[in-house]
Amino acid sequence: MLARRLLQTRPAIAAIRSRAYATDARERVRIVEVGPRDGLQNESAVIPPAVKAELINRLTEAGLDIIESGSFVSPKWVPQMAGTAEVLKTMQRRKGLHYPVLVPNLKGLEILLDLLSEQPASEVPYTDEIAVFTAATDAFSKANTNCTVAESLQRLEAVTKRATKEGLRVRGYVSVVIDCPYSGKVDPVKVKEVTQALLDMGCYEVSLGDTVGTGNPTTVGKMLRTVLDGGIPASVLAGHYHDTYGMGVSNILTSLEHGIRTFDSSVGGLGGCPYSPGATGNVATEDVLYALRGSRYATPGDLNAIAEVGTWISKALNRTNSSRVGKALEARRAREQLERERERDGGSAENISAKL
């Protein structure tokens, strides 16, 4: 029953996405908004589920169609992901949109499946997609999940098979594809091998993560050429670039040259990684959309509306907005508001003088 209901949503998703770009002849670029999950997981203060749900609602209203909404990891290891079930229940879900959640193991998957089974069949499913993750180095994998890459892949195969059997799509993540904070430079061949393993077990797409954020167009280009030359098509790959050294947008432009058309980004540049010391947030969604503005690529979402969401969540978390574009647009809005107030006050003074 669950598998049938989830599978029935897929034609609608394809139709809505087609309509969204129907009047735009440009090449499509998919944006996976990871702010509510990857972006919030490294925050020090506890974030109420209501705030997370409101963030997702605002991103939906701003026109984004793929929003990673939470994670069924142990709150012991990632406290900020506690309450994901409550977030899924309270957020506003729209038919045709994707709200994937991260699931690290079978236990997390069982929790999600139980949640989905309790949902009335008439409702839009809480989610129709999960994400699983591994790494390109044993050192990072051991720090993150206390197992080697090979052991991680073995565990994930069971998760992927069960999820696809239940009608859920599965997306894979590979962390530290450029540098590892524990073992240094990463061999691109290893990235290719891990990516292929995830695809072989049933992932429809694999996101390649520069978790440390040290990549640049040269190193990212070398990594992508190795993966692509290894027989993996660009159509099943995505780029996930942290912006530690300010190279996130540059790495996306490089990836576009290599045929990649899906990218993960985070509103307001939210993010970091608990197991990657010094890494800052993901490349900001606002910065990515602005970089592609007026290009031959069509992107989802309204830039100004998304920037307002970035301003809101940054203030809600009492943090600096890490999006350069977001801060510039916020400053412009402030100037325009000040000009309107001056015009209004000036007009009032003139009216008073005329009456006298």
NORNOR-V407265 format. One record per backbone hydrogen bond with DSSP energy under -1.0 kcal/mol. CO is the residue of the C=O (numbers start at 1). NH is the residue of the N-H. If there is no record, write none. Layout:
# NORNOR-V407265
co: [CO:CO]
nh: [NH:NH]
This chain:
# NORNOR-V407265
co: [1:2:3:4:6:7:9:10:11:12:13:14:15:16:17:21:27:30:32:33:34:34:37:40:48:48:49:50:51:52:53:54:55:56:57:58:59:60:62:65:66:70:74:74:78:79:81:83:84:85:86:87:94:98:100:101:102:105:106:107:108:109:110:111:112:113:114:120:128:129:130:131:132:134:137:138:139:140:141:142:148:149:150:151:152:153:155:156:157:158:159:160:161:162:163:164:169:170:171:172:173:174:175:178:180:184:187:187:188:189:190:191:192:193:194:195:196:197:198:199:205:206:207:208:209:209:210:213:216:217:218:219:220:221:222:223:224:225:227:228:233:234:236:238:239:240:241:243:247:248:249:250:251:252:253:255:256:261:262:263:265:266:266:267:268:270:273:276:281:283:284:285:286:287:288:292:296:298:302:303:304:305:306:307:308:309:310:311:312:313:314:323:324:325:326:327:328:329:330:331:332:333:334:335:336:337:338:339:340:341:342:343:344:345:346:347:348:349:350:351:352]
nh: [5:6:7:8:9:10:13:14:15:16:17:18:19:20:21:24:298:263:265:68:37:39:41:43:51:52:53:54:55:56:57:58:59:60:61:62:64:63:302:98:33:102:77:78:81:82:84:87:88:89:90:91:97:67:69:131:72:109:110:111:112:113:114:115:116:117:118:123:169:101:171:103:173:175:141:142:143:144:145:146:152:153:154:155:156:157:159:160:161:162:163:164:165:166:168:167:130:204:132:207:134:209:136:186:184:180:190:191:192:193:194:195:196:197:198:199:200:201:203:202:172:238:174:240:177:211:242:245:220:221:222:223:224:225:226:227:228:229:232:231:236:237:206:208:264:210:283:246:251:252:253:254:255:256:257:260:259:30:239:32:34:269:285:270:322:282:276:279:243:266:288:289:290:291:292:295:27:29:306:307:308:309:310:311:312:313:314:315:316:317:319:327:328:329:330:331:332:333:334:335:336:337:338:339:340:341:342:343:344:345:346:347:348:349:350:351:352:353:354:355:356]
